[in-house]
Amino acid sequence: MLEAAASVWARDFSASLGDIADRADVSRSTLHRYFPERQALIDALLIDSQARLGEAWNGALAVSSTAMETVENIMGAIVDLADQILFLFSDPTRFVGNPHWTSDDDDGLLDLIRAAQRDGELDPDIDPTFAMSVMYALIYVTAESVAAGTLPRHKAAETAVRIFRHGVSPRE
């Protein structure tokens, strides 16, 4: 049911619980048994989506050996969660005041970008905060393209990483 909610609300946050039940292929009464009201489902999806992003992030960290490889693996892992990305970030004010919303600091990512710059993998003349914003923007646009069907899911991560690398690579 959470997958269905992510898929539906990634495209239309005003969609009804009935739309989500239809997408999940369950009855409305079944959906309401687990989530008696809309806010309960929103909160559950918020918690689940953030947890899945955190798991993907940590998984990418665990299999990486260089700063740039870590950045690329993070992008690839997160892009695979397109519906959750759109649900979480399509409206920056959607979760203001929600006690389940966590806003992790980006210091770790900034450190990775700075390390990739020191290693010559990213242009040191580009502000790391700007490079991080470009990375997040690419992840979001990639998620939108996957959701819209204009970018195949199996090519999404590679495409985002390729564009990031060539857009912020050191000058020749």
Buried (B, 14 or more C-beta within 10 A) or exposed (E): BBEBBBBBBBBEEEBEBEBBBBBBEBEEEEBBEEBEEEEEBBBBBBBBBBEBBEEBBEEBBEEBEEBBBBBBBBBBBBBBBBBBBBBBBBEEEBBEEEEEBEEEEBEEBBEBBBBBBEEEBBBBEBEBEEBBEBBBEBBBEBBBBBBEEEBEBEEBBEBBBEBBBEEBEEEE
